[in-house]
Amino acid sequence: MYFSKFISITLIILMMGTGWSMLTSLSVIDQKKPSTQHINTDSITSLQKDNGFNSQPFSHHQISKAMVEISQQSSSPLVHQKVQVIGDTRLFWVENFITDEREQITATLKVNGSHSLIYSNLTTATIPDSTFLDINHTFETVIYPTLTKFFGYPSDIDNNRKIIILVYDIIDGLVGGYIAGYFDANDIYTKVEWEQSNEAEIINIDVLAAKLHVYDIVAHEFQHLIHYSHDEDEHLWLDEGASMFAEYLVGEDPFISSVHKSEFIANPDVSLTYWDYYDDEGLVFANYGAAYAFFLYLAEHYGGSSIIQNVVLRSTDGIESIEEALANIGSPVKFVDVFRNWTVANFLDDTSFANGMFGYYNASISMVVENSYSTSSVPRTENSVPYWGTDYLQFTDRTNFPFVLEFQGKTADFIATAILTNKTTPFNTEVIPIEISEDGLGNFSTESYGISADQIVIAVSSITEPGPNDHNDTIPAPAQPYWFMVNPKGITISPGNLTLLISEARLQIWNVTVSDVEEFKWQEADGATYDILTETGNSTGISGNLTYNLEKDYWETSEINISSLHGINNTYRVKYHFYNSTSSGIAFSNPFNITLNSSTQSSNTAISSTIAVTTPFIGLFLVITVLTISPIVVNRRKK
């Protein structure tokens, strides 16, 4: 029986010559006095004052005694099936990452520790016995007691309560880097279940990692082993985040001179929950960095080490696991709120206000901003961001200019946050969530808040509902399109008439006019669309474009097939959207009903209703056009 592979791999890039440089800590914004911030504090649990994390390893704080006792109870009794002594050999199945197949090696027992058996097939000339003793000492005195106390105890398929650390030259075929270690979950199945299983808890460590004393790799892979023992189908992003956190627990900060950190801050739009496992887009190191930064932030601000224990020891997975863990410690906050605060902290890294919510105590992060604008207005600009990734749109030199932003996502599955900073008097920082409507539309104006700023950053993230599609363990997240413009001019939309051909279930829109603030009538537009929505604002899937009828001097559509709108007494409305590079407007009809019944009516029967009232677009406010339409009846023929 062959099981689908669960192999956790840790990659290391060799840092040679001047190829890599150590990142210096960022300078946080100078705060002369606390500023007002507009995040809803009712949904935030600020516990960092109780954590004691500000310069101390997490392993020194808040270990859950109950969880440790549960883990101890689940351990197998100490029964040695086969006792080996130093110098004995054993066959091991190992992974060949070039062929993606298993092959066997013979390794010799080098160290027999209290909780470890260290094997290697390497000669003393390649790696001295003293190195194996160093590995054993670090594992027995630091790694094993710290991680078992924190995450719980691993499984024990071979009934010896020991972890095998197998040190050899991992076959990876990589140039300029190497696989430093991996954990293969198939090893803890029986040979009856899979004939190539080693039937033991094994951590595989590469010779170069051992020679360089990169013992945080042992901690990283040991966490994977423990995690799999508790939860066999954990989402990859969360499991990797926990393993990066395990490195921190044993005193090895993953962000010190780390490619994980540099790649993360250089790719702020990398998804947190979708993993570039095969490095198709060169984002795998950024994935590691994002996962670690999120776990570090979660521990610092939402319950300390106990929240991480709650997540790892929980049978649920991913986002659901984090939300359950938050509820378990009494926090009302949802994952999306933690994520929003985290994206702000990744840009600001400032703990001097808002109870420290927008910064780190144990790391220094300064995200690279790729989209920066210094003009007073920005035309309609299209962009995209992956699920659970973040774009930072930066607008500088804003002091003497009003700022009016219009945002439109393809769907409502976006969150956006305005981050405003002043580097001159009054030296303050504002963080203001931007409300996104059911139609994916968001507006923000500094004038509506009576504030100004030297610099404005809009953090834009695409999100998903928690569930089966909120992550992927092997491929990067798909990009979700949106557009924005700054200081948009308003337009007035007068949608005109709707005509319904009853028996044919077809609708036509006509006599739609659009004009700007100078009453110039639009005959061209970069976009002129309609979308039929349900009463709650969800798309029915019926949408299209309006075209300009030069002869009749208005916008219109051809006949629209609405036969898919089945049901009884369904309520709908039409959304109109017109825009060019500098102006934009949206209009909605009043709700109208389509009632289906069994009576028969002539095919040439139609109902027409004329629009009565329009409301112009002024400044920040949305164009709302009110339609007064009689109930429309679609008659279904009897069969």
Rosetta blueprint (number, residue, H / E / L):
1 M L
2 Y L
3 F L
4 S L
5 K L
6 F L
7 I E
8 S E
9 I E
10 T E
11 L E
12 I E
13 I E
14 L L
15 M L
16 M L
17 G L
18 T L
19 G L
20 W L
21 S L
22 M L
23 L L
24 T L
25 S L
26 L L
27 S L
28 V L
29 I L
30 D L
31 Q L
32 K L
33 K L
34 P L
35 S L
36 T L
37 Q L
38 H L
39 I L
40 N L
41 T H
42 D H
43 S H
44 I L
45 T L
46 S L
47 L L
48 Q H
49 K H
50 D H
51 N H
52 G L
53 F L
54 N L
55 S L
56 Q L
57 P L
58 F H
59 S H
60 H H
61 H L
62 Q L
63 I L
64 S L
65 K H
66 A H
67 M H
68 V H
69 E H
70 I H
71 S H
72 Q H
73 Q H
74 S L
75 S L
76 S L
77 P L
78 L L
79 V L
80 H L
81 Q L
82 K L
83 V L
84 Q L
85 V L
86 I L
87 G L
88 D L
89 T E
90 R E
91 L E
92 F E
93 W E
94 V E
95 E E
96 N E
97 F L
98 I L
99 T L
100 D L
101 E E
102 R E
103 E E
104 Q E
105 I E
106 T E
107 A E
108 T E
109 L E
110 K E
111 V E
112 N E
113 G L
114 S L
115 H L
116 S E
117 L E
118 I E
119 Y E
120 S E
121 N L
122 L L
123 T L
124 T L
125 A L
126 T L
127 I L
128 P L
129 D H
130 S H
131 T H
132 F H
133 L H
134 D H
135 I H
136 N H
137 H H
138 T H
139 F H
140 E H
141 T H
142 V H
143 I H
144 Y H
145 P H
146 T H
147 L H
148 T H
149 K H
150 F H
151 F H
152 G L
153 Y L
154 P L
155 S L
156 D L
157 I L
158 D L
159 N L
160 N L
161 R L
162 K L
163 I E
164 I E
165 I E
166 L E
167 V E
168 Y E
169 D L
170 I L
171 I E
172 D L
173 G L
174 L L
175 V L
176 G L
177 G E
178 Y E
179 I E
180 A E
181 G E
182 Y E
183 F E
184 D E
185 A H
186 N H
187 D H
188 I H
189 Y L
190 T L
191 K L
192 V L
193 E L
194 W L
195 E L
196 Q L
197 S L
198 N L
199 E L
200 A L
201 E L
202 I E
203 I E
204 N E
205 I E
206 D E
207 V H
208 L H
209 A H
210 A H
211 K H
212 L L
213 H L
214 V L
215 Y L
216 D H
217 I H
218 V H
219 A H
220 H H
221 E H
222 F H
223 Q H
224 H H
225 L H
226 I H
227 H H
228 Y H
229 S H
230 H H
231 D L
232 E L
233 D L
234 E L
235 H L
236 L H
237 W H
238 L H
239 D H
240 E H
241 G H
242 A H
243 S H
244 M H
245 F H
246 A H
247 E H
248 Y H
249 L H
250 V L
251 G L
252 E L
253 D L
254 P L
255 F L
256 I L
257 S L
258 S L
259 V H
260 H H
261 K H
262 S H
263 E H
264 F H
265 I H
266 A H
267 N L
268 P L
269 D L
270 V L
271 S L
272 L L
273 T L
274 Y E
275 W L
276 D L
277 Y L
278 Y L
279 D L
280 D L
281 E L
282 G L
283 L L
284 V H
285 F H
286 A H
287 N H
288 Y H
289 G H
290 A H
291 A H
292 Y H
293 A H
294 F H
295 F H
296 L H
297 Y H
298 L H
299 A H
300 E H
301 H H
302 Y L
303 G L
304 G L
305 S H
306 S H
307 I H
308 I H
309 Q H
310 N H
311 V H
312 V H
313 L L
314 R L
315 S L
316 T L
317 D L
318 G H
319 I H
320 E H
321 S H
322 I H
323 E H
324 E H
325 A H
326 L H
327 A H
328 N H
329 I L
330 G L
331 S L
332 P L
333 V L
334 K L
335 F H
336 V H
337 D H
338 V H
339 F H
340 R H
341 N H
342 W H
343 T H
344 V H
345 A H
346 N H
347 F H
348 L H
349 D L
350 D L
351 T L
352 S L
353 F L
354 A H
355 N H
356 G H
357 M L
358 F L
359 G L
360 Y L
361 Y L
362 N L
363 A L
364 S L
365 I L
366 S L
367 M L
368 V L
369 V L
370 E L
371 N E
372 S E
373 Y E
374 S L
375 T L
376 S L
377 S L
378 V E
379 P E
380 R E
381 T E
382 E E
383 N E
384 S E
385 V E
386 P E
387 Y E
388 W L
389 G L
390 T E
391 D E
392 Y E
393 L E
394 Q E
395 F E
396 T E
397 D L
398 R L
399 T L
400 N L
401 F L
402 P L
403 F L
404 V E
405 L E
406 E E
407 F E
408 Q E
409 G E
410 K L
411 T L
412 A L
413 D L
414 F E
415 I E
416 A E
417 T E
418 A E
419 I E
420 L E
421 T E
422 N L
423 K L
424 T L
425 T L
426 P L
427 F L
428 N L
429 T E
430 E E
431 V E
432 I E
433 P E
434 I E
435 E L
436 I E
437 S L
438 E L
439 D L
440 G L
441 L E
442 G E
443 N E
444 F E
445 S E
446 T H
447 E H
448 S H
449 Y H
450 G L
451 I L
452 S L
453 A L
454 D L
455 Q E
456 I E
457 V E
458 I E
459 A E
460 V E
461 S E
462 S E
463 I L
464 T L
465 E L
466 P L
467 G L
468 P L
469 N L
470 D L
471 H L
472 N E
473 D L
474 T L
475 I L
476 P L
477 A L
478 P L
479 A E
480 Q E
481 P E
482 Y E
483 W E
484 F E
485 M E
486 V E
487 N L
488 P L
489 K E
490 G E
491 I E
492 T E
493 I E
494 S E
495 P L
496 G L
497 N E
498 L E
499 T E
500 L E
501 L E
502 I L
503 S L
504 E L
505 A L
506 R E
507 L E
508 Q E
509 I E
510 W E
511 N L
512 V E
513 T E
514 V E
515 S E
516 D E
517 V L
518 E L
519 E L
520 F L
521 K E
522 W L
523 Q L
524 E L
525 A L
526 D L
527 G E
528 A E
529 T E
530 Y E
531 D E
532 I E
533 L E
534 T E
535 E L
536 T L
537 G L
538 N L
539 S E
540 T E
541 G E
542 I E
543 S E
544 G E
545 N E
546 L L
547 T E
548 Y E
549 N E
550 L L
551 E L
552 K L
553 D L
554 Y E
555 W E
556 E E
557 T L
558 S L
559 E L
560 I E
561 N E
562 I L
563 S L
564 S L
565 L L
566 H L
567 G L
568 I L
569 N L
570 N E
571 T E
572 Y E
573 R E
574 V E
575 K E
576 Y E
577 H E
578 F E
579 Y E
580 N L
581 S L
582 T L
583 S E
584 S E
585 G E
586 I E
587 A E
588 F E
589 S L
590 N L
591 P L
592 F E
593 N E
594 I E
595 T E
596 L E
597 N E
598 S L
599 S L
600 T L
601 Q L
602 S L
603 S L
604 N L
605 T L
606 A E
607 I E
608 S E
609 S E
610 T E
611 I L
612 A L
613 V E
614 T E
615 T E
616 P L
617 F L
618 I L
619 G L
620 L L
621 F L
622 L L
623 V L
624 I E
625 T E
626 V E
627 L L
628 T L
629 I L
630 S L
631 P L
632 I E
633 V E
634 V E
635 N E
636 R L
637 R L
638 K L
639 K L
